């Protein structure tokens, strides 16, 4: 869920709340970690409002960590979906594949020397996380609870 504060850049931080939990400890912990990654990048952007542009290295670090973490997270989530016979598995997996494609594309741009990706990466993460967790993952959570 997005914070609302008086400073515009602070409102771009993501705050984990229990209403975002799908009810599976490992998946919820993964989501919290992704929020932490997104907020680390946002902190760099917010600090840059009064100083230099975001550190080039933080963008690369965030993208690498996202690739590594979300790859494992998606494997766990997809295994869970298969275990419970989740009927929306294919559509959910397509969303995961599109996210990985976008993150890999951003990483390729970074490796090709583009150093102005902080805002694009941060905005993408905020929009994707909120939309994916509130919609697709909440639906998965309902199915997980139904199979308990």
C-alpha positions as CSV (number, residue, x, y, z in Angstrom):
1,X,0.0,0.0,0.0
2,X,1.3,3.4,-0.8
3,X,2.1,5.8,2.1
4,X,0.6,9.3,2.0
5,X,2.8,12.0,3.5
6,X,3.2,15.7,2.9
7,X,6.5,15.3,1.0
8,X,5.7,14.0,-2.5
9,X,8.8,11.8,-2.8
10,X,8.1,10.2,0.6
11,X,4.7,9.2,-0.7
12,X,6.5,7.0,-3.2
13,X,7.7,4.6,-0.5
14,X,5.8,1.3,-0.3
15,X,4.6,0.3,3.1
16,X,4.0,-3.4,3.9
17,X,0.7,-3.9,5.8
18,X,-1.1,-7.1,6.8
19,X,-3.8,-6.4,4.2
20,X,-1.1,-7.2,1.6
21,X,-0.4,-10.7,3.1
22,X,-1.7,-13.6,1.1
23,X,-1.5,-16.0,4.1
24,X,1.6,-18.0,3.1
25,X,4.6,-17.1,5.2
26,X,7.3,-17.6,2.6
27,X,5.5,-15.8,-0.1
28,X,4.6,-12.9,2.2
29,X,8.3,-12.7,3.3
30,X,9.3,-12.6,-0.3
31,X,6.9,-9.7,-1.0
32,X,8.2,-7.8,2.0
33,X,11.7,-8.2,0.7
34,X,10.7,-6.9,-2.7
35,X,9.2,-3.9,-1.0
36,X,12.5,-3.3,0.9
37,X,14.4,-3.4,-2.5
38,X,12.0,-0.9,-4.0
39,X,12.3,1.4,-1.0
40,X,16.1,1.3,-1.0
41,X,16.0,2.6,-4.6
42,X,13.4,5.2,-3.6
43,X,15.6,6.4,-0.7
44,X,18.4,7.0,-3.1
45,X,16.1,9.0,-5.4
46,X,14.7,11.0,-2.5
47,X,18.2,11.8,-1.2
48,X,19.1,13.0,-4.7
49,X,16.4,15.7,-4.7
50,X,18.8,17.9,-2.7
51,X,22.1,16.5,-3.9
52,X,23.5,14.6,-6.8
53,X,21.5,12.2,-9.0
54,X,21.0,8.7,-7.7
55,X,24.1,6.6,-7.5
56,X,24.7,4.7,-10.7
57,X,25.7,1.7,-8.6
58,X,22.5,1.5,-6.6
59,X,20.4,1.0,-9.8
60,X,22.6,-1.9,-10.8
61,X,22.5,-3.4,-7.4
62,X,18.7,-3.1,-7.2
63,X,18.3,-4.7,-10.6
64,X,20.6,-7.6,-9.9
65,X,18.9,-8.2,-6.5
66,X,15.5,-8.1,-8.2
67,X,16.5,-10.6,-10.8
68,X,18.0,-12.9,-8.2
69,X,15.2,-12.5,-5.6
70,X,12.2,-12.5,-7.9
71,X,13.5,-15.5,-9.8
72,X,13.4,-17.6,-6.6
73,X,10.2,-16.0,-5.4
74,X,8.4,-16.8,-8.7
75,X,9.6,-20.4,-8.5
76,X,8.2,-20.7,-5.0
77,X,4.9,-19.0,-5.9
78,X,4.5,-21.1,-9.1
79,X,5.3,-24.3,-7.2
80,X,2.6,-23.4,-4.6
81,X,0.1,-22.7,-7.4
82,X,0.8,-26.1,-9.0
83,X,0.6,-27.9,-5.6
84,X,-2.9,-26.5,-4.9
85,X,-4.1,-26.9,-8.6
86,X,-4.5,-23.1,-8.9
87,X,-6.9,-22.6,-11.9
88,X,-5.3,-19.2,-12.9
89,X,-1.8,-20.6,-12.9
90,X,-1.1,-19.8,-16.6
91,X,-2.2,-16.2,-16.5
92,X,-0.3,-15.6,-13.2
93,X,2.8,-17.2,-14.6
94,X,2.5,-14.9,-17.7
95,X,2.6,-11.9,-15.4
96,X,5.7,-13.2,-13.7
97,X,7.3,-13.8,-17.1
98,X,6.5,-10.2,-18.2
99,X,8.0,-8.8,-15.0
100,X,11.2,-10.8,-15.5
101,X,11.3,-9.6,-19.1
102,X,11.0,-6.0,-18.0
103,X,13.6,-6.3,-15.2
104,X,16.0,-8.0,-17.5
105,X,15.4,-5.3,-20.1
106,X,16.2,-2.6,-17.6
107,X,19.3,-4.5,-16.5
108,X,20.5,-4.7,-20.1
109,X,20.0,-1.0,-20.5
110,X,22.0,-0.4,-17.3
111,X,24.8,-2.7,-18.6
112,X,24.8,-0.8,-21.9
113,X,25.6,2.4,-20.0
114,X,22.3,4.0,-19.4
115,X,22.6,5.6,-16.0
116,X,19.2,7.4,-15.9
117,X,17.1,4.4,-15.0
118,X,16.5,5.1,-11.3
119,X,13.1,6.8,-11.7
120,X,11.9,4.4,-14.4
121,X,12.9,1.4,-12.3
122,X,11.3,2.8,-9.1
123,X,8.0,3.7,-10.9
124,X,7.8,0.3,-12.6
125,X,8.3,-1.4,-9.2
126,X,5.7,0.6,-7.4
127,X,3.1,0.2,-10.1
128,X,3.8,-3.5,-10.7
129,X,4.0,-4.5,-7.0
130,X,0.8,-2.8,-6.0
131,X,-1.2,-4.0,-9.1
132,X,0.2,-7.6,-8.9
133,X,-0.1,-8.1,-5.2
134,X,-3.5,-6.4,-4.8
135,X,-5.0,-8.4,-7.8
136,X,-3.2,-11.6,-8.8
137,X,-1.6,-12.5,-5.5
138,X,-4.7,-11.7,-3.4
139,X,-6.6,-14.1,-5.7
140,X,-3.9,-16.7,-5.1
141,X,-4.2,-16.1,-1.4
142,X,-7.9,-16.9,-1.4
143,X,-7.1,-20.2,-3.1
144,X,-4.3,-20.9,-0.7
145,X,-6.7,-20.4,2.3
146,X,-9.4,-22.5,0.6
147,X,-6.9,-25.4,0.5
148,X,-5.9,-25.2,4.1
